[in-house]
Amino acid sequence: MVRSLSWLGTSRAGPVVLGLNYYWLAILSLTCTSGANQIATVWPPSGLLLATLLAVPRQRLWHFAIAAGVASMVANLQMGASLPLAGGFTAANVIEGMIVALALRRRDATHVSLISPSGLTRFTLATLIASMVSAGIATAASGNERPGFALSWFGTVWLGMLVIAPLLLILFRSGAPARPGDVRPRAVDLLGIGVLTAALAGVTFFQDDYPLLFLPILAVLVAVMRCGTAGGILSIIIVTVVGTAGLGAGHGPILQVRGSYDVRSLFFQFYLLTLFVSALPMAALLARRDELRTELAERIRLLSLAERAAHIGHWRVDATRQAVYWSPEVFHIHGRAIGPAPSVEEAIACYHPDDRERVSAIVTQGLTDGVAFAFAARIVRSDGTTRHVVSRGERDLSSRDDAFGLFGVLQDVTDQVEAEAILKEARDAAERAAEQARWLAETDVLTGLANRRRIVKQLADGIAAAGEGGGTLSVALFDIDHFKSVNDRFGHAVGDRVLRRVAQAAAGALRGSDMIGRYGGEEFVLVLADASPDIAMRIAERVRAAVEASVGEADEPGVTVSLGVAAFIPGLSVDAILDRADRALYAAKRDGRNRLMLAA
């Protein structure tokens, strides 16, 4: 692979290097292709071409596009495609890259940001449109009118651009890091993320017994949290490679999807797109958060520099003659032209009316007792503006005539006061954003209940507490009877309202110490602390009755729920107790629904 995308853009041999890399990637991808539509899960050449087009000088875009087109034609012809078909596929792949490059570089010809939320949104939309155009061209060229072909082509090239291009841009853009010492830890982090992702993806896609598709999601989230955009994309690429290998070898939970290889491949592409949509926006937000932290740190640094270089004037009050001396900077702070210094009374009169009496008392005590002092106050200039100042003073004996007086300094801290207000506003905004992010991370948006992540954590904490203290704990798992028919007959909008109604009714039937969460789809979980099996069954019955009696809007059907209840037994894990409740739930459904069943 090339050393640097910036080197590609400046070298005369750049298009040739791109063409060679595009060619062997295309040959490798086509060789690994299987299925009726003869389309790979991901098309890496699209990502390579797009990354190059986003990095090289704008005036050289067509050079690289032509080089990629030649490489594509040769690869397709070598793999047995007819000349018209190879030309159509080549046009589709080249045009898709040019669409994205021209769209994203219309305003900024030198850099395309993939870490800001707005930049990532534009990138995603541009690649989406380009992939749709590419799929249309490829479908027309092939004459294959089956929806599966267009969908597979669309998903393949979109994944190639979404996953491969950002990683190449991050890895090969020129420029040294701000802190060279960060390179090695970052490399170690990326290596660890790669190993973790490969392990979890291997466990997921090279076994057939359990639907463990959530494990790669965990790896991707860890990668994003630890290494940002680069870690997330690297993790998704590893999942793509391992998942494709597993699918090709006839293993993995994808095989549980009913249908042909192409149907499973489409499902896998959708799964990968879901990973991207879930991880990359989070990475962009985290990157933006880091940028804000950097900006805030920079402001603080500049504020420190400003304080060290702040203009500080000095003053002196001669107590014997009641004479006042101001340095030129003190005049400047007061907004006055340099001239005769004012009297003590006139100087004190320059302060804000709300501060004037306090300042007068401090100065008078300093003149009387000679005690050092410091105060912060406001000065009102002749033009009506207010400046914040800090004044420090102490007793002074003149070296010339032994006259007694006060000497001090006056510092204009208005900028500091305003900066502190800005920092406080930024800190308050950041705290509000963090609280909102925490709420979103633990809350199901549709129902307002705890989401799966939070309910599982609550259950784990409850199990730990019950195991250590010998207390009781029960879990109830319930779902809405015949909910699919509600969606089919009334539409998903009504179905969503029914979900919210059920959630509200069930929550209203619980005790204050109980917790309810949406586990997924129409399935809910109740964590019942300090609840024996008898108490848990009574609570579950209240929930069942409350749901059955709930009434929604006129177009909402009445629904019932079936519940499975399981009591905690020492030694049970979260998965084990949920599995017991799940078996009890299905027993309740077998017995006729709208009922509850206690796990044996």
C-alpha positions in Angstrom: 0.0 0.0 0.0 1.2 3.5 -0.6 3.1 5.4 2.1 1.0 8.5 2.0 -2.0 9.8 0.1 -0.3 13.2 -0.1 2.6 11.6 -1.9 0.2 10.1 -4.4 -1.1 13.6 -5.1 2.3 15.2 -5.8 4.1 12.3 -7.6 3.8 11.9 -11.3 3.7 8.1 -10.7 0.7 8.5 -8.4 -2.0 7.5 -10.9 0.1 4.4 -11.8 0.5 3.4 -8.1 -3.2 3.8 -7.6 -4.0 1.8 -10.6 -1.8 -1.1 -9.5 -3.3 -1.1 -6.0 -6.8 -0.8 -7.4 -6.1 -3.8 -9.7 -4.9 -6.2 -7.1 -7.6 -5.3 -4.7 -10.2 -5.8 -7.4 -8.7 -9.2 -8.4 -8.6 -10.2 -4.7 -12.2 -9.1 -4.2 -13.5 -10.8 -7.3 -11.7 -14.0 -6.5 -13.3 -14.1 -3.1 -16.7 -13.4 -4.6 -19.5 -16.0 -4.4 -23.3 -16.1 -4.7 -25.6 -15.8 -7.6 -25.0 -12.1 -8.1 -21.2 -12.5 -8.1 -20.7 -9.5 -5.8 -18.5 -9.3 -2.8 -19.7 -8.3 0.7 -17.4 -5.2 0.6 -15.7 -3.7 -2.4 -12.4 -2.3 -1.1 -11.3 -0.7 -4.4 -14.2 1.8 -4.0 -12.7 2.9 -0.7 -9.2 3.2 -2.1 -10.3 5.3 -5.0 -12.5 7.5 -2.9 -9.7 8.1 -0.3 -7.3 9.0 -3.1 -9.8 11.4 -4.8 -10.4 13.1 -1.4 -6.7 13.6 -0.8 -5.1 14.5 -4.1 -5.1 18.0 -5.7 -8.4 18.8 -7.2 -6.9 19.5 -10.6 -5.6 15.9 -10.8 -8.8 14.1 -9.9 -9.4 12.8 -13.5 -5.9 11.4 -13.7 -6.5 9.1 -10.8 -10.1 8.3 -12.0 -8.8 7.2 -15.4 -6.1 5.1 -13.8 -8.7 3.4 -11.6 -10.9 2.9 -14.6 -8.2 1.2 -16.6 -7.3 -1.1 -13.6 -11.0 -1.9 -13.2 -11.4 -2.8 -16.9 -8.4 -5.1 -16.9 -9.5 -6.8 -13.7 -13.1 -7.4 -14.9 -11.9 -8.7 -18.3 -9.4 -10.9 -16.7 -12.0 -12.4 -14.4 -14.2 -13.3 -17.5 -16.5 -10.3 -17.9 -17.5 -9.3 -21.4 -16.2 -6.0 -22.7 -19.6 -4.2 -22.4 -20.2 -5.6 -18.9 -16.7 -4.7 -17.8 -17.2 -1.2 -19.2 -20.5 -0.8 -17.4 -19.1 -2.0 -14.0 -16.0 0.2 -14.4 -18.2 3.3 -15.2 -20.3 2.6 -12.1 -17.2 2.3 -9.8 -15.4 5.4 -11.2 -18.5 7.6 -11.3 -19.4 6.8 -7.7 -16.0 8.0 -6.5 -16.1 11.2 -8.6 -19.6 12.0 -7.3 -18.5 11.9 -3.7 -15.2 13.7 -4.4 -16.8 16.5 -6.3 -19.7 16.9 -3.8 -17.4 17.0 -0.7 -14.7 19.2 -2.2 -16.9 21.8 -3.8 -16.3 24.2 -1.0 -13.1 22.9 0.5 -10.6 21.7 -2.0 -7.9 20.7 0.4 -9.4 18.8 3.3 -12.5 16.8 4.0 -13.3 16.3 7.7 -14.5 12.9 8.8 -14.4 13.5 12.5 -16.8 16.4 12.9 -20.5 15.5 13.0 -21.3 17.7 10.1 -18.5 16.4 8.0 -19.4 12.8 8.7 -23.0 13.5 7.8 -22.1 15.0 4.5 -19.7 12.1 3.8 -22.4 9.5 4.6 -25.0 11.2 2.5 -22.7 11.7 -0.5 -21.6 8.1 -0.4 -25.2 7.0 -0.1 -26.3 8.9 -3.2 -23.2 7.8 -5.1 -23.8 4.1 -4.2 -27.4 4.4 -5.4 -26.2 5.9 -8.7 -23.5 3.2 -9.0 -26.0 0.4 -8.4 -28.3 1.9 -11.1 -25.5 2.0 -13.7 -24.3 -1.5 -12.8 -27.9 -2.9 -13.0 -28.4 -1.3 -16.4 -25.1 -2.6 -17.7 -25.7 -6.1 -16.5 -29.4 -6.4 -17.6 -30.0 -8.1 -14.2 -33.4 -6.7 -13.1 -33.6 -8.7 -9.9 -33.8 -6.4 -6.8 -31.2 -8.5 -5.1 -28.5 -7.5 -7.6 -29.0 -3.8 -7.2 -29.3 -4.1 -3.4 -26.1 -6.2 -3.2 -24.1 -3.9 -5.5 -25.4 -0.9 -3.5 -24.4 -2.4 -0.1 -21.1 -3.6 -1.4 -19.8 -0.3 -2.8 -21.3 1.8 0.0 -19.6 -0.3 2.6 -16.4 -0.1 0.6 -16.5 3.7 0.7 -17.9 4.0 4.3 -15.3 1.7 5.9 -12.2 1.7 3.8 -11.9 5.4 2.7 -12.0 7.0 6.2 -9.4 4.5 7.5 -7.1 5.2 4.6 -7.5 9.0 5.0 -6.7 8.7 8.7 -3.8 6.4 8.3 -2.0 7.9 5.3 -2.6 11.7 5.5 0.7 13.3 5.9 1.7 15.3 9.0 3.4 14.5 12.2 1.4 14.1 15.4 1.3 17.0 17.9 3.0 14.8 20.5 5.4 12.1 19.1 5.2 10.3 22.4 1.5 9.5 21.7 2.4 7.4 18.6 3.5 4.2 20.4 0.6 4.1 22.9 -1.9 4.7 20.1 -0.3 1.9 18.1 -0.5 -0.4 21.1 -4.2 0.6 21.6 -5.0 -0.1 18.0 -3.2 -3.5 18.2 -5.2 -4.4 21.3 -8.4 -3.3 19.7 -7.6 -5.4 16.6 -6.9 -8.5 18.7 -10.1 -8.0 20.8 -12.2 -7.5 17.7 -10.7 -10.5 15.9 -11.3 -12.7 18.9 -14.9 -11.6 19.4 -15.7 -11.7 15.7 -14.1 -15.2 15.5 -16.3 -16.4 18.4 -19.3 -14.9 16.7 -18.9 -16.0 13.1 -17.2 -19.3 13.4 -19.8 -21.0 15.5 -23.4 -22.0 14.6 -25.2 -22.4 17.9 -25.7 -18.9 19.3 -26.7 -15.6 17.7 -23.8 -13.6 19.2 -24.0 -10.7 16.7 -23.9 -8.3 19.7 -20.3 -9.3 20.5 -18.7 -7.4 17.6 -20.8 -4.4 18.4 -19.2 -4.4 21.9 -15.8 -4.6 20.3 -16.6 -1.7 17.9 -17.9 0.5 20.8 -14.8 -0.2 22.8 -12.7 0.7 19.8 -14.5 3.9 19.3 -14.3 4.9 23.0 -10.5 4.0 23.1 -9.2 5.0 19.7 -11.8 7.2 18.2 -12.6 7.1 14.5 -9.5 5.1 13.5 -10.2 2.4 16.1 -13.9 2.2 15.1 -13.2 1.8 11.4 -10.4 -0.7 12.0 -12.7 -2.7 14.2 -15.4 -2.7 11.6 -13.0 -3.8 8.9 -11.9 -6.7 11.1 -15.5 -7.7 11.7 -16.1 -7.5 7.9 -13.1 -9.7 7.1 -13.8 -12.3 9.8 -17.6 -12.3 9.1 -17.1 -12.7 5.4 -14.7 -15.6 6.0 -17.1 -17.2 8.4 -20.0 -16.8 6.0 -18.0 -18.2 3.1 -16.9 -21.2 5.2 -20.6 -21.9 6.1 -20.5 -20.8 9.7 -21.9 -18.1 11.9 -25.2 -16.8 13.1 -25.9 -15.3 9.6 -26.7 -18.9 8.5 -29.8 -18.7 10.8 -31.2 -16.2 8.3 -33.6 -18.0 6.0 -32.9 -17.7 2.3 -30.1 -18.0 -0.2 -26.5 -17.0 0.1 -27.4 -13.7 -1.4 -30.1 -13.0 1.1 -27.6 -13.8 3.9 -25.0 -11.6 2.3 -27.5 -8.7 2.1 -28.3 -9.3 5.8 -24.6 -9.2 6.6 -24.1 -6.0 4.7 -27.0 -4.4 6.6 -25.4 -5.6 9.8 -22.1 -4.0 8.8 -23.9 -0.8 7.8 -25.6 -0.8 11.2 -22.2 -1.1 12.9 -21.0 1.9 10.9 -24.0 4.0 11.6 -23.8 3.2 15.3 -20.1 3.7 15.8 -18.9 6.5 13.5 -21.3 9.2 14.7 -20.3 8.4 18.2 -16.6 8.6 17.2 -17.3 12.0 15.5 -19.0 13.3 18.7 -16.1 12.0 20.8 -13.6 13.7 18.4 -15.6 16.9 18.6 -15.6 16.6 22.4 -11.8 16.3 22.4 -11.6 19.3 20.1 -13.7 21.3 22.5 -11.4 20.1 25.4 -8.4 21.2 23.4 -10.0 24.6 22.6 -10.9 25.0 26.3 -7.3 24.1 27.3 -6.0 26.6 24.8 -8.2 29.3 26.1 -7.0 28.7 29.6 -3.4 28.7 28.4 -3.9 32.0 26.6 -5.6 33.4 29.6 -2.6 32.5 31.7 -0.3 34.3 29.2 -2.6 37.3 29.3 -2.5 37.4 33.1 1.3 37.3 33.1 1.5 40.0 30.5 -1.3 42.1 32.1 -0.8 45.8 32.4 -0.4 46.7 36.1 -0.2 50.3 37.2 1.1 51.5 40.6 -0.2 54.2 42.8 0.8 56.0 46.0 -1.1 57.9 48.6 0.8 60.4 50.8 -1.1 60.5 54.1 0.6 63.6 55.3 -0.2 65.7 52.3 -3.2 63.7 51.1 -1.5 63.6 47.7 -2.2 60.9 45.2 0.2 59.6 42.5 -0.9 57.5 39.6 1.4 55.8 37.0 0.4 56.2 33.4 -1.1 52.7 33.3 -3.5 53.6 36.2 -4.7 56.5 34.1 -5.2 54.1 31.2 -7.1 51.6 33.4 -9.4 54.5 34.5 -9.9 55.6 30.9 -8.4 59.0 31.6 -5.8 61.1 29.8 -2.5 61.3 31.7 -2.5 64.5 33.8 -2.7 65.7 37.4 -3.6 62.9 39.8 -7.0 63.2 41.6 -7.4 63.6 45.3 -8.2 60.6 47.5 -11.9 61.5 47.5 -11.9 61.8 43.7 -10.1 58.5 43.3 -12.5 56.7 45.5 -15.4 58.4 43.6 -14.3 56.5 40.5 -15.5 53.2 41.9 -18.9 51.8 41.3 -21.5 53.1 43.8 -22.1 49.6 45.1 -18.4 49.2 45.9 -17.5 52.7 46.9 -18.3 52.5 50.6 -16.4 49.2 51.0 -13.3 50.6 49.1 -13.3 53.8 51.2 -13.4 51.8 54.5 -10.5 49.5 53.3 -8.3 52.5 52.3 -9.1 54.4 55.5 -8.2 51.4 57.6 -5.0 51.0 55.7 -4.0 54.6 56.2 -4.9 54.4 59.9 -3.5 51.0 60.9 -1.1 50.3 58.1 -2.5 46.8 57.5 -1.9 45.4 54.1 -5.0 44.9 52.1 -6.4 43.6 48.8 -9.8 44.0 47.3 -11.6 43.5 44.0 -14.0 46.2 42.8 -15.4 47.9 39.8 -14.4 51.2 38.3 -16.8 53.3 36.3 -15.1 55.2 33.5 -16.1 58.6 32.3 -17.7 57.0 29.2 -19.9 54.9 31.5 -18.1 51.6 30.9 -17.2 49.4 33.9 -13.9 47.7 34.5 -13.1 45.1 37.1 -9.9 45.7 39.0 -7.9 44.2 41.8 -6.0 46.5 44.1 -3.3 45.5 46.6 -1.7 48.0 49.0 0.5 48.2 52.1 2.1 50.8 54.4 4.9 52.8 52.7 7.6 55.0 54.1 9.1 57.5 51.7 12.8 57.1 51.4 13.1 60.9 50.7 11.2 62.5 53.5 10.0 59.7 55.7 6.5 60.6 54.7 3.9 58.0 55.7 1.5 56.7 53.1 0.2 53.7 51.2 1.7 52.1 48.1 -0.1 49.6 45.9 -0.8 48.2 42.5 -3.9 48.3 40.4 -4.6 45.5 37.9 -7.4 45.5 35.3 -8.8 42.0 35.5 -11.9 42.6 33.3 -10.7 40.1 30.7 -10.2 37.5 33.4 -13.6 38.1 34.9 -15.2 37.8 31.5 -13.1 34.7 30.6 -14.2 33.1 33.9 -17.8 33.8 33.0 -17.2 32.2 29.5 -15.5 29.2 31.1 -18.3 28.8 33.6 -20.9 28.9 30.8 -18.8 26.3 28.8 -18.4 24.1 31.9 -22.2 24.3 32.6 -22.9 23.5 29.0 -20.5 20.6 29.0 -22.1 19.2 32.2 -25.5 19.5 30.7 -24.3 17.8 27.5 -22.7 15.0 29.6 -25.9 14.4 31.6 -27.9 14.3 28.4 -25.5 11.9 26.8 -25.6 9.7 29.9 -29.5 9.7 29.8 -29.5 8.8 26.1 -27.0 6.0 26.7 -29.2 4.4 29.4 -32.8 5.2 28.1 -35.0 3.7 25.5 -36.0 6.7 23.4 -39.4 5.3 22.4 -40.8 4.4 25.8 -38.6 6.5 28.1 -37.8 3.3 30.1 -34.4 2.0 30.9 -32.8 0.4 27.9 -31.2 -3.1 27.6 -27.8 -1.8 28.8 -29.1 -0.2 31.9 -31.5 -3.0 32.9 -28.8 -5.6 32.5 -26.5 -3.5 34.7 -29.3 -3.1 37.3 -29.9 -6.8 37.3 -26.2 -7.6 37.7 -26.1 -5.2 40.7 -29.2 -6.8 42.2 -27.7 -10.3 41.8 -24.5 -9.2 43.4 -26.4 -7.6 46.3 -28.6 -10.6 46.8 -25.7 -13.0 46.6 -23.7 -11.1 49.2 -26.5 -10.2 51.6 -28.6 -13.3 51.2 -31.6 -11.3 50.0 -34.3 -12.1 47.5 -34.6 -11.0 43.9 -36.9 -11.9 41.1 -37.0 -11.1 37.4 -40.1 -11.0 35.2 -39.8 -11.1 31.4 -42.9 -10.2 29.4 -43.9 -9.3 25.9 -47.0 -8.2 24.1 -49.2 -11.0 22.8 -49.7 -11.0 19.0 -47.8 -7.7 18.7 -46.8 -8.5 15.1 -50.4 -8.5 14.1 -50.8 -5.1 15.7 -48.1 -3.7 13.4 -49.4 -5.5 10.4 -53.0 -4.4 10.9 -52.6 -0.9 12.3 -49.2 0.2 11.2 -45.9 0.8 13.1 -47.0 4.3 14.3 -49.9 2.7 16.2 -47.6 -0.1 17.3 -45.2 2.5 18.8 -48.1 4.1 20.7 -49.1 0.6 22.0 -45.6 0.0 23.2 -45.6 3.3 25.1 -49.0 2.6 26.6 -47.9 -0.8 27.7 -44.7 0.6 29.2 -46.7 3.3 31.1 -49.3 0.8 32.4 -46.7 -1.7 33.5 -44.5 1.0 35.2 -47.6 2.2 37.1 -48.2 -1.2 38.6 -44.7 -1.5 40.2 -43.4 -0.7 43.6 -41.0 2.2 44.1 -38.1 -0.2 44.4 -38.8 -2.1 41.2 -37.3 -1.3 37.8 -38.7 -1.8 34.3 -36.8 -1.7 31.1 -37.4 -2.4 27.4 -35.3 -5.4 26.5 -35.9 -5.2 22.8 -38.8 -5.1 20.4 -42.0 -5.7 22.3 -40.1 -7.4 25.2 -39.7 -5.9 28.6 -37.9 -6.9 31.8 -38.9 -6.3 35.4 -36.2 -6.3 38.1 -37.9 -6.9 41.4 -35.6 -6.3 44.4 -36.5 -7.9 47.7 -39.2 -9.9 46.1 -39.8 -13.6 46.9 -41.5 -15.7 44.2 -45.0 -15.1 45.7 -44.5 -11.4 45.8 -43.0 -11.4 42.3 -46.1 -13.3 41.0 -48.4 -10.8 42.7 -46.5 -7.9 41.1 -46.5 -9.6 37.7 -50.2 -10.2 38.0 -50.7 -6.4 38.7 -48.7 -5.7 35.6 -50.7 -8.1 33.5 -54.0 -6.7 34.7 -52.9 -3.1 34.3 -51.9 -3.7 30.7 -55.1 -5.5 29.9 -57.1 -2.7 31.4 -55.2 0.1 29.7 -57.0 2.1 27.1 -55.3 4.1 24.4 -56.5 6.3 21.6 -59.5 5.4 19.4 -57.4 3.6 16.8 -55.3 1.7 19.3 -56.3 -2.0 19.9 -56.4 -3.5 23.3 -53.5 -5.8 24.0 -52.4 -8.3 26.6 -49.1 -9.5 27.8 -47.6 -12.9 28.9 -45.1 -13.0 31.7 -42.4 -15.3 32.8 -41.1 -15.0 36.4 -37.9 -16.4 37.8 -36.5 -16.1 41.3 -32.8 -15.6 42.0 -31.0 -18.7 43.1 -27.4 -18.3 44.4 -24.9 -18.9 41.7 -27.1 -17.8 38.8 -25.7 -15.2 36.4 -27.6 -12.5 34.6 -27.9 -14.6 31.5 -29.0 -17.6 33.5 -31.8 -15.9 35.4 -33.0 -14.2 32.2 -33.0 -17.6 30.4 -35.2 -19.1 33.2 -37.6 -16.2 32.9 -37.7 -16.5 29.1 -38.5 -20.2 29.3 -41.3 -19.4 31.8 -42.6 -16.7 29.4 -42.8 -19.2 26.5 -44.6 -21.6 28.7 -47.1 -18.9 29.5 -47.6 -18.4 25.7 -48.0 -22.1 25.1 -50.7 -22.2 27.8 -52.8 -19.6 26.0 -51.1 -16.1 26.6 -52.4 -13.3 28.8 -51.1 -15.1 31.8 -48.0 -15.5 33.9 -45.8 -18.5 34.7 -43.2 -19.0 37.4 -40.0 -20.8 36.4 -39.7 -24.2 37.9 
